[in-house]
Amino acid sequence: MTARPARPTLAELRAVAQPEHVRSRANAEHWTAQLYLRHFSIHLTRLLVRTPITANGVTYLMILSGWCIAAALLLPGWPGALLAVFFANLQMYVDCCDGEVARWRGTSSPAGVFLDKVGHYTTEGLVALALGLRAADLWAEGALASRETWQLAFCGALLAAGVLLNKAQNDMVHVSRAFAGMGRLPDTAEAKQLRRGGPVAAARRVARFLPFHRLFHSVELSLLALAAVLVSTVLGTPLLAERVLVVVLAAVIWLVNLGHFVAIMASARLRS
């Protein structure tokens, strides 16, 4: 590994930790990172590389931040929703930094990728479940005896299962290719090009203009929770918007899963 300065300048750090091929990734880079987080993450990374903390240690902080999103959503009203948005952005901020630290030190590893997957899978599953528990108002007096409480909690569980399956479909593609002896799938539009036109291609064009399939990331879910609190407050009906939100998302995620499956099978991703 090339020796690098212990106290790098921002320019030196950006050249190694934020190369163009990382910042231009179409799917691996969340819009918050592209829009503003990468502009600030490099400053925290500059501090982190001067400390003994490893890239995996930073990833553990990312995981903890993600779990805090779900915990925050269990707090009723505005405080919980605002904290969830804060921790969602904090998670993505730290998520930028762990990769930057790894690239600067040359310590990228399968263990780091695994920890990153654990962080995002557990976070998004827990956030979806927490939305259901929030809508169910599980901690209210007498809630445990209410059928509506358990119905809403079930919707949250159904949403969580759908979110996890949707994420897993992307990884199933990579695993299937590896098991078949194929190379790594490049993150390009050509790699995901559909084999044929017809309804699948038309649906994909619609999805580009109405990207509702992107609503199930922890950042988007926390923003939806905040918007639901606002709507409920304006209407003067506590938890009404939160309950509608959870029921709608629990249905939509399975339509997204179906569309995701069909798009994968109709694309070149699994073509040998």
SVG drawing of the C-alpha trace seen along z (x, -y; Angstrom):
<svg xmlns="http://www.w3.org/2000/svg" viewBox="-60 -23 65 45">
<polyline fill="none" stroke="black" stroke-width="0.4" points="0.0,0.0 1.3,-3.5 2.4,-5.4 0.1,-8.4 0.5,-11.4 -0.9,-11.1 -2.4,-14.6 -3.6,-14.9 -5.0,-18.1 -8.6,-18.1 -7.3,-18.0 -5.2,-14.9 -8.0,-13.2 -10.6,-14.0 -8.4,-12.6 -8.3,-9.2 -11.4,-9.0 -13.9,-10.6 -12.8,-9.5 -15.2,-10.3 -16.2,-6.6 -17.5,-6.6 -19.4,-9.9 -21.0,-9.1 -22.4,-5.7 -25.9,-5.5 -27.5,-3.3 -25.0,-2.9 -24.8,-6.6 -27.9,-8.0 -29.2,-11.4 -28.4,-13.0 -24.7,-12.1 -24.7,-13.5 -26.6,-16.6 -24.9,-17.7 -23.4,-15.0 -20.2,-14.3 -19.4,-18.0 -19.3,-17.8 -18.2,-14.1 -14.7,-14.8 -14.1,-17.1 -15.1,-14.4 -13.1,-11.9 -10.1,-14.2 -10.4,-14.1 -11.1,-10.3 -8.0,-9.3 -5.9,-11.1 -7.3,-8.8 -6.8,-5.0 -10.5,-4.2 -10.8,-1.7 -13.1,-2.0 -15.1,0.9 -15.3,-1.0 -16.9,-3.9 -19.3,-1.4 -20.4,-0.3 -21.2,-4.0 -23.3,-4.0 -25.2,-1.0 -25.9,-2.5 -27.1,-5.7 -29.5,-3.7 -31.0,-1.9 -31.5,-5.2 -33.9,-6.2 -36.2,-3.3 -35.9,-4.1 -36.8,-7.7 -39.9,-6.8 -41.3,-5.1 -41.4,-8.5 -44.8,-10.1 -45.5,-13.3 -43.1,-15.8 -40.1,-14.9 -39.9,-11.4 -40.3,-12.4 -37.7,-15.2 -35.2,-13.0 -35.8,-10.2 -34.9,-12.7 -31.8,-13.8 -30.5,-10.3 -31.4,-9.3 -29.1,-12.0 -26.5,-11.2 -26.5,-7.6 -25.9,-8.6 -23.2,-11.1 -21.3,-8.4 -21.9,-5.9 -20.0,-8.3 -17.1,-8.4 -16.5,-4.7 -15.8,-4.2 -13.7,-7.3 -11.6,-6.1 -11.2,-2.6 -10.1,-4.1 -7.6,-6.4 -6.0,-3.7 -6.4,-1.0 -8.3,1.2 -11.4,2.0 -12.4,5.6 -15.3,8.1 -15.8,7.7 -16.5,4.0 -18.9,4.7 -20.7,7.2 -21.0,4.8 -22.3,2.1 -25.0,4.6 -25.9,5.5 -26.3,1.8 -28.6,1.0 -30.7,4.2 -31.3,3.9 -31.9,0.2 -34.5,0.2 -36.2,3.3 -36.4,1.8 -37.5,-1.7 -40.4,-0.1 -41.4,2.0 -41.2,-1.1 -43.5,-3.0 -46.1,-0.3 -45.7,-0.4 -45.8,-4.2 -49.1,-4.1 -50.5,-1.5 -49.7,-3.7 -48.6,-0.5 -47.7,-2.2 -51.1,-3.9 -53.2,-2.7 -55.4,0.3 -53.6,0.5 -52.6,4.1 -56.3,5.2 -57.2,3.4 -57.6,5.3 -56.7,2.1 -53.4,1.9 -52.3,5.4 -53.6,4.8 -51.4,1.7 -48.4,3.5 -48.9,6.3 -48.9,3.8 -45.6,2.5 -44.2,6.1 -45.5,6.7 -43.9,3.5 -40.6,4.5 -40.6,7.9 -41.3,6.3 -38.5,3.7 -36.0,6.5 -37.0,8.6 -36.8,5.7 -33.2,5.0 -32.3,8.7 -33.4,9.0 -30.4,6.8 -28.0,8.9 -29.6,12.1 -28.5,10.9 -24.9,10.6 -25.0,14.0 -26.6,15.7 -24.0,14.3 -21.2,15.4 -22.6,18.9 -22.8,19.1 -19.2,18.1 -20.0,14.7 -18.2,11.5 -19.3,8.6 -22.3,6.6 -21.2,3.1 -23.3,0.2 -24.3,-1.0 -27.5,-1.5 -26.4,1.0 -26.1,3.8 -29.7,3.3 -31.1,2.8 -34.3,4.8 -34.1,7.7 -37.3,6.5 -39.8,3.7 -43.5,4.0 -45.2,3.5 -42.0,4.0 -40.2,1.3 -43.2,-1.0 -43.5,-0.4 -39.9,-1.2 -40.3,-4.5 -43.1,-5.4 -41.0,-4.5 -38.3,-7.0 -40.9,-9.9 -42.6,-8.5 -39.9,-6.8 -42.1,-5.6 -39.9,-2.5 -37.3,-4.8 -39.5,-5.6 -38.4,-2.7 -34.9,-3.9 -34.5,-5.0 -34.1,-8.7 -37.3,-8.7 -39.3,-6.8 -38.3,-9.2 -39.3,-12.2 -42.6,-10.5 -43.1,-10.0 -42.5,-13.8 -44.9,-14.7 -47.5,-12.4 -47.2,-14.2 -47.7,-17.5 -50.8,-16.3 -52.3,-14.8 -51.6,-18.1 -53.3,-20.2 -56.3,-17.9 -56.5,-17.8 -56.6,-13.9 -53.6,-12.4 -52.0,-9.5 -54.6,-9.4 -52.0,-10.2 -49.4,-7.9 -51.9,-5.0 -52.9,-5.7 -49.2,-5.9 -48.4,-2.5 -51.3,-0.7 -50.5,-2.2 -46.8,-1.5 -47.4,2.0 -49.4,2.6 -47.2,0.6 -43.9,2.4 -45.2,5.7 -46.1,4.1 -42.6,2.7 -41.2,6.2 -43.2,7.7 -42.0,5.0 -38.4,5.4 -38.5,9.1 -40.0,8.7 -37.4,6.0 -34.6,8.3 -35.8,11.2 -36.4,9.1 -33.0,7.4 -29.5,8.5 -28.4,8.9 -28.8,12.6 -28.0,13.3 -25.2,15.8"/>
</svg>
